[in-house]
Amino acid sequence: MHFSSNYVTCAGREIHFTEWGAGHGPTVIAWHGLARTGRDMDELAASLADRYRVICPDTLGRGYSQWSPDPGTEYQLEFYARLAADLFDRLGIAQAHWVGTSMGGAIGTVCASGLFQPALKDRIRSLVLNDNAPRLAAAAVDRIRNYAGNPPAFASMAELEGFFRQVYKPYGWLSDAQWRRLAETSARRLPDGRVTPHYDPAMVRQFIDHPDDYALWEHYDRIRVPVLLLRGADSDLVLPDAAAEMLVRGPGTLGLTRVVEIPGCGHAPALNVPQQLDLVRSFIEQAEPTVA
């Protein structure tokens, strides 16, 4: 299944996204994690593109999207929700299912709550949170902030791929080809010729200027659509007590929240193997049973 590479201006910033399954009506937004790019969603998008239009954005400051000229203000969930609202409007998306890994799940949560962007509340049909919860373990947040805020540089792509294999080992199994693609779609070359991860290091300002940005119970409690939490069984970011609390708050009180632990993964499952892809697809199909 092929995809197209596209650019659109949202909230005054140039945002890159890939589009799969163009021409289908039902739409899925697949949003990546903190220091990643939309290409992480290739396997998921390819698995859904026979029936869904799948949009995989690069967040501001990541991949081929513009870097923010105002990092302290724009690298935060409230601005990301504004980008998402504009993306819906500019791409003519009336409603969509949302699949978000880590930060992408947090963006989906604030969009589905409607607190930041009221117009989005009724436009999110379902929400898949890939190892993301309204409360995150502080020690894991510190770990992620520390490595993401100081991206290393390497003389060769082979060294960069080795770094990614180590840092993202908790993703679970990836084939050699998938590791190579992850490295190639996550690299930028510096003026001195070395290669480094493809994001703006200033995006970690989110944790400094907005230290409570990922405390999201207020948002989660307002959600009234089906929610699927995919928790890496070995995750140090989403702890079991946070997952359990999701079942008795917000959409959980309505029986709309489901928690599935993914064995052999930490933070976060790569969404690249049949078991994980089938879970996401069946969840979305249950939320939209009329898809032809």
C-alpha positions in Angstrom: 0.0 0.0 0.0 1.4 3.4 -1.1 1.2 6.7 0.7 1.7 10.3 -0.2 3.9 12.9 1.5 2.1 16.3 2.1 2.5 19.7 3.8 -0.2 21.9 5.2 -0.2 25.1 7.2 -1.8 24.7 10.7 -1.8 27.5 13.2 0.6 29.4 11.1 3.2 26.5 11.0 4.1 24.1 8.2 3.1 20.6 9.2 4.2 17.5 7.3 2.0 14.4 7.1 1.7 11.2 5.2 -1.6 10.0 3.9 -2.6 6.4 3.3 -5.9 5.1 1.8 -6.8 8.4 0.1 -10.4 8.3 -1.1 -11.8 6.4 1.8 -14.3 8.3 3.9 -13.7 6.9 7.4 -10.5 8.5 8.8 -7.9 7.6 11.3 -5.4 10.0 12.8 -2.2 8.2 13.8 0.0 10.4 16.0 3.5 9.5 17.0 5.5 9.8 20.3 7.6 12.6 21.8 10.9 12.3 19.9 9.6 10.3 16.9 8.0 11.0 13.5 4.8 10.0 11.7 6.7 7.3 9.8 6.5 5.2 13.0 2.9 4.6 12.0 3.7 3.0 8.6 2.7 -0.5 9.6 -0.5 0.6 11.3 -1.4 2.8 8.4 -0.7 0.1 5.8 -2.9 -2.3 7.7 -5.8 0.1 7.8 -5.5 1.7 4.4 -7.8 -0.8 2.7 -10.8 0.7 4.5 -9.7 3.9 6.1 -8.0 7.2 5.2 -5.0 7.4 7.6 -3.3 10.6 8.3 0.1 10.4 10.1 1.4 13.9 11.0 4.9 14.9 12.1 4.4 17.0 15.2 5.8 20.6 15.2 9.5 20.3 15.6 9.8 16.7 14.5 10.5 15.1 11.1 9.8 17.3 8.2 7.5 19.7 10.1 8.6 23.2 10.9 10.6 23.8 14.0 8.8 26.3 16.4 10.2 29.9 16.5 8.6 30.1 20.0 9.6 26.9 21.8 8.4 27.9 25.2 4.9 28.7 24.0 4.3 26.2 21.2 5.9 22.9 22.4 3.0 22.0 24.7 -0.3 20.0 24.4 -2.5 23.0 24.1 -0.8 24.2 21.0 -0.6 20.7 19.6 -4.4 20.5 20.0 -4.7 23.8 18.0 -2.5 22.2 15.3 -4.8 19.2 15.3 -8.0 21.3 15.0 -6.6 23.1 12.0 -5.5 19.8 10.5 -9.0 18.5 10.7 -10.4 21.6 9.1 -7.8 21.9 6.3 -8.1 18.3 5.4 -11.8 18.3 5.5 -12.1 15.7 8.2 -15.5 15.8 9.9 -14.7 13.0 12.4 -11.9 10.6 12.9 -10.6 7.8 15.1 -7.4 8.7 16.9 -4.5 6.4 17.6 -1.7 8.0 19.6 1.6 6.6 20.9 2.8 8.2 24.1 2.7 12.0 23.4 0.4 11.3 20.5 -2.0 9.7 22.9 -1.9 12.7 25.2 -2.7 15.0 22.3 -5.6 12.8 21.4 -6.8 12.9 25.0 -6.8 16.7 25.2 -8.5 16.8 21.7 -11.2 14.4 22.8 -11.9 16.3 26.0 -12.7 19.5 24.2 -11.2 21.6 26.9 -8.6 23.2 24.7 -10.4 22.9 21.4 -14.2 22.6 22.0 -14.9 22.0 18.3 -12.9 18.8 18.4 -14.8 17.1 21.2 -17.5 15.6 18.9 -15.0 15.0 16.1 -13.0 12.2 17.8 -14.9 9.0 17.4 -12.6 6.7 19.4 -9.2 6.9 21.1 -6.4 4.4 21.2 -3.7 5.3 23.8 -0.5 3.4 23.0 1.2 3.3 26.4 -0.2 6.7 27.5 -2.3 7.5 30.5 -3.6 10.6 32.4 -0.9 10.0 35.0 2.7 9.1 34.0 5.5 7.8 36.2 7.8 10.7 37.1 11.0 8.6 36.9 10.2 7.5 33.4 9.3 11.0 32.3 12.7 12.2 33.6 14.4 9.3 31.7 12.7 10.3 28.5 13.4 14.0 29.0 17.0 13.4 29.6 17.8 11.4 26.5 15.5 13.4 24.2 16.9 16.7 25.3 20.4 15.7 24.5 20.3 13.9 21.1 23.7 12.4 20.3 25.4 12.7 16.9 27.2 9.9 15.1 29.6 9.6 12.2 27.6 6.9 10.4 24.0 5.8 9.9 25.0 2.4 11.3 26.0 4.0 14.6 22.7 5.9 14.7 20.7 2.7 14.0 22.6 1.0 16.9 21.7 3.9 19.2 18.0 3.6 18.2 18.1 -0.2 18.7 19.3 0.4 22.3 17.1 3.3 23.2 13.9 1.8 21.7 14.5 -1.8 22.7 11.3 -1.5 24.8 9.3 -1.2 21.6 9.5 -5.0 21.3 10.3 -7.0 18.2 11.2 -5.2 15.0 12.7 -6.8 11.9 16.1 -5.7 10.7 14.3 -3.9 7.8 12.0 -2.1 10.3 15.0 -1.0 12.4 16.7 0.3 9.3 13.6 2.3 8.2 13.2 3.6 11.7 16.8 5.0 11.6 16.5 6.4 8.1 13.2 8.1 8.7 14.5 9.5 12.0 17.8 11.0 10.9 19.0 14.4 9.9 22.6 15.4 9.0 24.4 18.1 10.8 26.6 20.8 9.2 29.7 18.8 10.2 28.3 15.7 8.4 27.3 13.7 11.4 23.8 12.3 11.8 21.4 12.9 14.7 17.8 12.2 15.5 15.4 14.3 13.4 13.8 16.7 15.9 14.3 20.0 17.5 16.0 19.4 20.9 14.1 22.5 22.2 10.9 20.5 22.2 11.8 19.2 25.7 11.1 22.8 26.9 7.6 21.3 27.3 8.8 19.6 30.5 10.4 22.8 31.8 7.9 25.5 30.9 4.8 23.3 31.3 5.8 20.7 34.0 2.2 19.5 34.5 1.4 19.2 30.9 0.9 15.5 31.0 -1.3 15.5 34.2 -4.5 14.8 32.2 -7.2 13.5 34.5 -9.3 16.7 34.0 -9.3 15.9 30.3 -9.8 12.2 30.6 -12.8 12.6 32.9 -14.6 14.6 30.2 -14.2 11.9 27.5 -17.3 10.0 26.4 -16.0 7.9 23.5 -14.5 4.4 23.5 -10.9 4.3 24.7 -8.4 1.4 24.3 -5.2 1.5 26.4 -2.5 -0.6 25.0 -0.1 -0.9 27.9 3.4 -2.3 27.4 3.6 -5.1 30.0 7.0 -3.9 31.1 6.2 -0.2 30.7 7.9 2.1 33.3 5.8 5.1 32.1 2.2 3.8 32.5 2.1 1.9 35.7 -0.6 -0.7 36.5 -2.4 1.6 39.1 -2.8 4.3 36.5 -4.3 1.9 34.0 -6.6 0.5 36.7 -7.8 4.0 37.6 -8.7 4.7 34.0 -11.3 1.9 34.3 -13.2 3.7 37.0 -13.0 7.3 35.8 -14.2 9.2 32.8 -15.2 6.9 30.0 -14.4 3.9 32.3 -17.4 4.7 34.4 -19.5 4.1 31.2 -17.8 0.9 30.3 -16.1 2.6 27.4 -12.5 2.0 28.5 -10.6 -1.2 27.8 -7.0 -2.0 28.9 -4.9 -4.6 27.1 -1.4 -5.4 28.2 1.1 -6.1 25.4 3.6 -8.8 26.4 7.3 -8.4 25.5 7.1 -4.6 25.3 7.8 -1.6 27.5 7.3 1.9 26.5 5.9 1.8 23.9 4.6 -1.1 21.7 5.8 -0.4 18.1 2.4 -1.2 16.5 4.1 -3.3 13.9 3.1 -6.9 14.5 -0.2 -8.7 13.7 -1.4 -9.0 17.4 -1.1 -5.3 18.0 -2.5 -4.2 14.6 -5.5 -6.6 14.9 -6.3 -5.1 18.4 -6.3 -1.6 16.9 -8.3 -2.5 13.9 -11.0 -4.5 15.7 -11.4 -1.7 18.2 -11.9 0.9 15.5 -14.3 -1.4 13.6 -16.4 -1.8 16.7 -16.5 2.0 17.1 -17.6 2.3 13.5 -19.5 -0.9 12.5 -21.0 0.7 9.4 -17.8 0.9 7.4 -18.4 -0.7 4.0 
